[in-house]
Amino acid sequence: MWELHNFTEDAHPIHIHEVQFQVVNRQPVAGGAARDPEPSERGYKDTVIAYPGEITRVKALFDRAGLFVWHCHIVEHEDNEMMRPYFIGPNPPTT
């Protein structure tokens, strides 16, 4: 289960590499009730919109070890290499 906390004033299309995931729900960062995904978000996805001031929850099952990245699909963010690495497996690689 991943929780994507969006503290900005912009919506961000978040892409997670090497896995298909399901949108679980969204909840205001400030608290309150969670809401279900939109009908178009049901099923497996590789990108989800993280709305401003919300926590977007997704669940994924990773079936391959390795070093991957997740990032926002806003072009300016991608062009400036605003990507975050993550490692799947028992021990992260040492550098």
Sequence and secondary structure as in RCSB ss.txt:
>XXXX:A:sequence
MWELHNFTEDAHPIHIHEVQFQVVNRQPVAGGAARDPEPSERGYKDTVIAYPGEITRVKALFDRAGLFVWHCHIV
EHEDNEMMRPYFIGPNPPTT
>XXXX:A:secstr
 EEEEE SSS EEEEETT  EEEEEEEETT    B   GGG S BSEEEE TTEEEEEEE   S EEEEEEE  H
HHHHTT EEEEEESSS    
